[in-house]
Amino acid sequence: MDLIKKLKNFKIPLIYGWSLLGGLLLVMFSWVSPVFAAGLKVPAFNSGDIAWVLASSALVLIMTPGLGFYYGGMVRRKNVLNTISLSFIAICTVSIIWILWGYSLAFGPDSFGGVIGSLKYIGLFAMKENQHSRYDGKIPSYIYVMFQLMFAIITVALVSGSLVERIKFSSWVVFTIVWLTVVYAPVAQSVWGIGGLFNKMGVLDFAGGTVVHINSGVAGLAGAIVLGKRKGYMKENIVQPNQLGYTILGGALLWFGWFGFNAGSALEANPLATSAFLVTNTATAAAAIGWMIAEWIRSGKPTTLGMVSGAVAGLVAITPASGFVNPIDSIIIGFVAGVICYSMVVFVKPKLGYDDALDAFNVHAIGGAWGALATGLFADPLINSAGRGLFYGNPGQVWIQLLTIVCVAAYSFIMSYIIFKVIDKVMGLRVDKETEAMGLDITQHDESGYNF
């Protein structure tokens, strides 16, 4: 009994009590913390991937000035500066709109049936510089925003190839803002966005055959129809290139930048990026040869314009397939693209009579459609397990590709046609006859590309 009374009356000094409690909590935390850490672990950024996507973004950006030179060399001397400026101003306008609302609509959380993003990232206010991208956890969101911005820029600029030598500069600026919002953003969300309509169907578009090339090429055709033909088109030799050296330089810059376009779309410095890099170069070379051979057979001489045009056709065609096909299949894709696009330019275009001035539709829409379809034919699971084409045991992929091609082309044409028509009604789309005759360099910019 005495022992029990002593135990009841025994008191631990306060400091010892707190120490004991703290020790017990420390032991418990050491047991439980690994469980919490596993559940809350955030993937670390990969410095190599960050460096690669940053470099790829810069490569894609140089494509737009390159496009300006590519287009600028093919027009008449009196329109060279205006033609280049259409690409340059696209960099400026799209860069601002993309931050304000473009990215959010194209890549924000889906808000309407897989065809448009929400305004969650409007102004990028809800995005932090150290936030992980929803599309690849190894890179920050800001880098993904920048990378996709470059795609949006070049897509808008490509449309100008169908419209040069007759569109008002002011109308072009308005078009770039509206078209990016109403056409490009929904197509990007549908094909590439998480939860996108065609993305959920399983469409394969590694770097933009539908989003960039079919979209821009078909929009260019709509604009060419609304604008009408250039003065004297099909009655005289309207094609009087002022400097084919510019075109070759622009084509070379496009080829160079396209490695960032395609290989950068892996979003990581990994084997898939190296495969995309390799097949991009291979298909481009094959297409240049294909166009050259077709032209050589028909006209008896290979032209430098034909070779560089063929190379661009190959770049276009391999874009959707670049992350899915092997090198041998890329040769087929490229060579066929060169022949098809050449045939569109020399046979179909004159027969139908549309004035697609620099062949944005004939090369980008047609080449992009072939590339998207070819992806459904040649996607090799050994290159990328995410894709399997007809010749590798999955005929259903062809139908998904075809459906996406048709839907994107139809939407882009209808909406672009409406946009051009509204702009024409509100502010006028085309310059007057006197302005067109004088040239757009002097009349639109008060400058001259050449001072003789």
C-alpha positions in Angstrom: 0.0 0.0 0.0 2.8 2.4 0.8 4.4 1.8 -2.6 1.2 2.6 -4.3 0.8 5.9 -2.3 4.3 6.9 -3.2 3.7 6.2 -6.9 0.5 8.3 -6.8 2.3 11.2 -5.2 5.3 11.0 -7.5 5.6 14.1 -9.8 7.8 14.6 -12.8 9.4 18.0 -13.0 7.8 20.1 -15.8 10.9 20.4 -17.9 11.3 16.6 -17.9 7.7 16.1 -18.9 7.9 18.4 -21.9 11.1 16.7 -22.9 9.6 13.3 -22.8 6.5 14.4 -24.8 8.8 16.1 -27.4 10.8 12.9 -27.8 7.7 10.8 -28.3 6.4 13.1 -31.0 9.8 13.1 -32.7 9.9 9.3 -32.9 6.3 9.3 -34.2 7.2 11.9 -36.9 10.2 9.9 -38.0 8.0 6.9 -38.6 5.1 8.8 -40.4 7.0 11.5 -42.4 8.2 9.1 -45.1 4.6 8.2 -45.8 3.5 11.9 -46.1 6.6 12.7 -48.2 5.8 10.0 -50.7 2.3 11.4 -51.0 3.3 15.0 -51.3 6.4 14.6 -53.4 6.7 17.1 -56.3 8.8 16.0 -59.3 12.0 18.0 -59.6 12.7 20.1 -62.7 15.1 18.6 -65.1 17.8 21.1 -66.1 18.6 19.3 -69.4 14.9 19.3 -70.5 14.6 22.9 -69.6 17.6 23.8 -71.6 16.4 21.8 -74.6 12.9 23.3 -74.7 14.3 26.8 -74.2 16.7 26.3 -77.2 13.8 24.7 -79.2 11.7 27.8 -78.5 14.4 30.0 -79.9 14.8 27.7 -82.9 11.0 27.9 -83.7 11.1 31.7 -83.3 13.7 32.1 -86.0 11.4 30.3 -88.4 9.1 33.3 -88.6 11.7 35.8 -89.8 12.9 32.9 -92.0 9.4 32.6 -93.4 9.4 36.3 -94.1 12.5 36.0 -96.2 11.2 32.8 -97.9 8.0 34.6 -98.9 9.7 38.0 -99.4 12.0 36.7 -102.1 9.2 35.4 -104.2 7.1 38.5 -104.6 7.7 41.5 -106.9 10.2 44.1 -105.9 7.6 46.7 -104.9 6.1 44.4 -102.3 9.2 42.8 -100.6 9.1 44.8 -97.4 5.4 44.5 -96.9 5.6 40.8 -97.4 8.3 40.4 -94.8 6.5 42.7 -92.4 3.4 40.5 -92.4 5.5 37.8 -90.7 7.3 40.2 -88.4 4.2 41.9 -87.1 2.7 38.5 -86.4 5.5 37.9 -83.8 4.5 41.1 -82.1 0.7 40.8 -82.0 0.5 37.1 -81.2 3.1 37.5 -78.4 0.8 39.9 -76.6 -2.5 38.1 -77.3 -1.0 34.8 -76.2 -0.2 36.1 -72.7 -3.5 38.0 -72.3 -5.9 35.2 -73.3 -4.5 33.0 -76.2 -2.6 30.4 -74.1 -5.5 30.0 -71.6 -8.0 29.3 -74.4 -5.6 26.9 -76.2 -4.1 25.0 -73.3 -6.0 25.9 -70.2 -8.4 23.4 -68.5 -11.1 22.4 -70.9 -14.3 24.3 -70.5 -16.6 23.3 -73.3 -16.7 19.8 -74.7 -13.0 19.5 -75.5 -12.9 22.4 -78.0 -11.8 25.4 -75.9 -9.9 26.1 -72.8 -11.1 28.1 -69.8 -9.9 31.6 -68.8 -8.0 30.2 -65.8 -4.7 31.4 -67.1 -5.8 34.8 -68.5 -2.9 37.2 -68.2 -1.0 34.2 -66.6 -1.9 35.6 -63.2 -2.8 32.2 -61.9 0.6 30.7 -63.1 3.8 31.0 -61.1 7.3 30.9 -62.6 8.2 27.7 -60.6 4.9 25.9 -61.4 5.2 22.6 -63.1 3.7 22.4 -66.6 0.5 20.4 -66.9 1.9 18.9 -70.1 5.3 17.8 -68.8 6.2 17.8 -65.2 9.9 18.2 -65.7 9.7 21.7 -67.1 8.1 24.9 -65.7 4.8 26.1 -67.1 6.4 29.4 -68.3 8.6 27.4 -70.7 5.7 25.5 -72.1 3.8 28.8 -72.6 6.8 30.2 -74.5 7.3 27.1 -76.6 3.6 27.0 -77.7 3.7 30.7 -78.3 6.2 30.2 -81.1 3.9 27.7 -82.8 1.0 30.1 -82.6 3.2 32.8 -84.2 4.4 30.8 -87.2 0.9 29.4 -87.8 -0.6 32.9 -88.1 2.4 34.1 -90.3 1.9 31.1 -92.7 -1.5 32.4 -93.7 0.0 35.5 -95.2 1.5 33.5 -98.0 -1.9 33.3 -99.7 -2.7 37.0 -99.3 0.4 38.9 -100.2 0.6 41.8 -102.7 -3.0 42.9 -102.1 -4.1 42.8 -98.4 -4.2 45.9 -96.3 -1.6 45.9 -93.5 -4.2 47.2 -91.0 -6.6 44.5 -91.9 -3.9 41.9 -91.5 -3.2 43.0 -88.0 -6.9 42.7 -87.0 -7.1 39.3 -88.7 -4.2 37.9 -86.7 -5.8 38.9 -83.4 -9.3 37.5 -84.3 -8.1 34.4 -86.0 -5.7 33.4 -83.2 -8.6 33.6 -80.8 -11.5 32.1 -82.8 -9.7 29.5 -84.9 -6.2 28.7 -83.7 -7.0 28.4 -80.0 -9.9 25.9 -80.4 -8.0 23.7 -82.9 -5.0 23.6 -80.5 -7.2 22.7 -77.6 -9.0 20.0 -79.6 -5.9 18.3 -80.9 -3.3 18.9 -78.2 -5.1 20.0 -75.1 -5.6 17.7 -72.1 -9.2 16.6 -72.6 -9.3 17.9 -76.2 -11.9 16.4 -78.5 -9.6 14.8 -81.0 -6.9 14.2 -78.4 -9.3 11.9 -76.5 -10.1 10.1 -79.8 -6.4 9.3 -80.1 -5.3 11.4 -83.0 -1.6 11.5 -83.6 -0.1 14.9 -84.3 3.3 15.2 -82.8 4.2 18.8 -83.8 1.3 20.3 -85.8 0.3 18.8 -89.1 -3.4 19.7 -88.3 -3.0 22.5 -85.7 -0.4 24.4 -87.7 -0.3 23.4 -91.4 -3.8 22.3 -92.4 -5.2 25.1 -90.2 -3.1 27.9 -91.7 -3.2 26.6 -95.3 -7.0 26.3 -95.4 -7.3 29.7 -93.8 -5.0 31.1 -96.5 -7.3 29.6 -99.2 -10.3 31.2 -97.6 -8.6 34.6 -97.6 -7.4 34.2 -101.2 -11.0 33.6 -102.3 -12.4 36.6 -100.4 -9.6 38.9 -101.6 -9.8 37.8 -105.2 -7.0 37.5 -107.7 -4.2 39.9 -108.0 -4.3 42.4 -110.9 -3.4 40.5 -114.1 -3.3 37.1 -112.5 -3.3 34.3 -115.1 -3.1 36.9 -117.9 0.5 37.8 -117.4 3.5 36.3 -115.6 2.5 37.5 -112.2 5.4 35.6 -110.5 8.4 37.9 -110.8 10.6 37.0 -107.8 12.6 40.0 -106.7 15.4 38.0 -105.0 15.4 34.2 -104.9 18.5 34.4 -102.7 16.1 35.6 -100.0 13.9 32.6 -100.6 16.8 30.2 -100.3 18.0 31.9 -97.1 14.5 31.8 -95.7 14.1 28.1 -96.6 17.4 27.3 -94.9 16.3 29.2 -91.7 13.1 27.2 -91.8 14.9 23.9 -92.1 17.2 24.9 -89.3 14.4 26.1 -87.0 12.3 23.1 -87.7 14.5 20.9 -85.6 13.2 22.8 -82.6 9.7 22.6 -84.0 9.7 18.8 -84.3 12.4 17.5 -81.9 11.5 20.1 -79.3 7.9 18.7 -79.3 9.2 15.8 -77.3 9.5 18.4 -74.4 12.4 16.4 -73.1 16.0 15.8 -74.1 15.4 12.1 -74.7 15.7 9.4 -77.4 12.3 10.4 -78.9 13.7 13.9 -79.5 16.7 12.5 -81.3 14.5 10.3 -83.5 12.3 13.3 -84.4 15.4 15.3 -85.3 16.7 12.5 -87.6 13.5 11.9 -89.5 12.8 15.6 -89.9 16.1 16.0 -91.8 15.6 12.8 -93.8 12.1 13.6 -94.9 13.0 17.1 -95.9 15.9 16.0 -98.1 13.7 13.3 -99.7 11.0 15.9 -100.5 13.4 18.3 -102.1 14.6 15.5 -104.3 11.0 14.4 -105.1 10.0 17.9 -106.2 13.2 18.3 -108.2 12.8 15.1 -110.1 9.1 15.9 -110.9 10.0 19.3 -112.1 13.0 18.1 -114.0 10.9 15.5 -115.9 8.2 18.0 -116.7 10.2 21.1 -117.6 13.6 19.8 -118.4 15.4 21.8 -115.7 15.6 21.7 -111.9 15.1 25.1 -110.3 16.4 26.4 -107.0 12.9 27.6 -106.2 11.6 24.1 -106.8 14.3 22.5 -104.6 13.7 24.8 -101.6 9.9 24.6 -102.1 10.2 20.8 -102.0 12.2 21.0 -98.8 9.5 23.1 -97.2 6.9 20.6 -98.3 8.9 17.8 -96.7 9.2 19.8 -93.4 5.4 20.2 -93.4 4.6 16.6 -94.1 7.0 15.1 -91.5 5.7 17.4 -88.8 2.8 15.3 -87.5 4.7 12.1 -88.0 8.1 13.1 -86.6 7.6 11.6 -83.2 6.1 8.3 -84.5 7.9 7.1 -87.7 11.2 5.4 -88.4 13.8 6.8 -90.9 12.9 4.6 -93.8 9.2 5.5 -93.6 10.2 9.2 -93.3 11.9 8.9 -96.8 8.6 7.7 -98.3 6.6 10.5 -96.5 9.0 13.2 -97.7 9.4 12.0 -101.3 5.6 11.7 -101.8 5.1 15.1 -100.3 7.4 16.7 -102.8 5.6 15.1 -105.7 2.1 15.9 -104.4 2.8 19.5 -103.5 4.5 20.1 -106.9 1.5 18.6 -108.7 -0.8 20.9 -106.7 1.2 24.0 -107.8 1.6 23.2 -111.5 -1.6 21.3 -112.3 -4.4 21.9 -109.8 -3.9 25.5 -108.9 -3.9 26.8 -112.5 -6.9 24.7 -113.4 -9.0 25.9 -110.4 -7.8 29.5 -110.8 -7.5 30.4 -107.1 -4.8 33.0 -106.4 -2.9 31.3 -103.6 -0.1 33.7 -104.1 2.9 31.9 -102.5 1.2 28.4 -102.2 0.4 28.4 -98.5 -2.6 26.1 -99.3 -0.8 24.0 -101.9 2.2 23.3 -99.7 1.0 23.6 -96.1 -2.6 22.4 -96.2 -2.0 19.6 -98.7 1.4 18.7 -97.3 0.0 18.7 -93.8 -3.0 16.6 -94.8 -0.6 14.0 -96.4 1.6 14.0 -93.3 -1.3 13.6 -91.0 -2.6 10.7 -93.0 0.8 9.2 -93.4 1.2 9.2 -89.6 -1.9 6.9 -89.5 -0.2 4.7 -92.0 3.4 4.6 -90.7 3.3 5.2 -86.9 5.8 2.7 -85.5 5.3 1.5 -81.9 9.0 0.8 -81.7 9.7 4.5 -82.1 6.8 5.6 -79.9 4.6 3.3 -78.0 1.8 5.9 -78.0 1.2 5.4 -81.8 0.6 2.4 -84.0 -0.4 2.9 -87.7 -2.1 0.8 -90.4 1.2 -0.9 -91.5 2.0 -1.8 -87.9 -1.4 -3.4 -87.1 -3.8 -0.6 -86.4 -6.1 0.3 -89.3 -8.4 2.3 -87.1 -5.8 5.0 -86.7 -6.2 6.0 -90.3 -9.9 6.8 -89.7 -9.1 8.9 -86.7 -6.6 10.8 -88.7 -9.0 11.3 -91.6 -11.8 12.5 -89.4 -9.5 15.0 -87.7 -8.2 16.3 -91.0 -11.7 16.8 -92.4 -13.0 18.5 -89.2 -10.1 20.8 -88.8 -10.1 21.8 -92.5 -13.8 22.4 -92.5 -13.8 24.5 -89.3 -10.8 26.5 -90.3 -12.1 27.3 -93.7 -15.6 28.3 -92.6 -14.5 30.4 -89.6 -11.6 32.0 -91.6 -14.0 32.9 -94.5 -16.4 34.5 -92.1 -13.6 36.5 -90.4 -12.2 37.7 -93.7 -15.7 38.7 -94.9 -16.5 40.6 -91.7 -13.2 42.5 -91.8 -13.8 43.3 -95.5 -17.3 44.7 -94.6 -16.1 46.7 -91.6 -12.8 48.2 -92.7 -12.0 46.8 -96.2 -9.7 43.9 -96.7 -7.9 44.7 -100.0 -6.0 47.7 -101.1 -7.4 49.7 -104.1 -6.2 49.2 -107.6 -3.9 52.3 -107.6 -2.2 51.1 -104.4 -1.7 47.6 -105.7 -0.2 49.0 -108.9 2.2 51.2 -107.0 3.2 48.5 -104.6 2.5 48.0 -101.0 6.0 49.0 -99.7 5.5 52.6 -100.6 1.7 52.8 -100.1 1.5 50.9 -96.8 4.9 51.7 -95.2 6.3 54.7 -97.0 9.5 52.7 -97.7 11.2 50.9 -100.5 13.0 47.6 -100.3 15.5 48.6 -102.9 16.9 52.1 -103.7 18.3 52.2 -107.2 
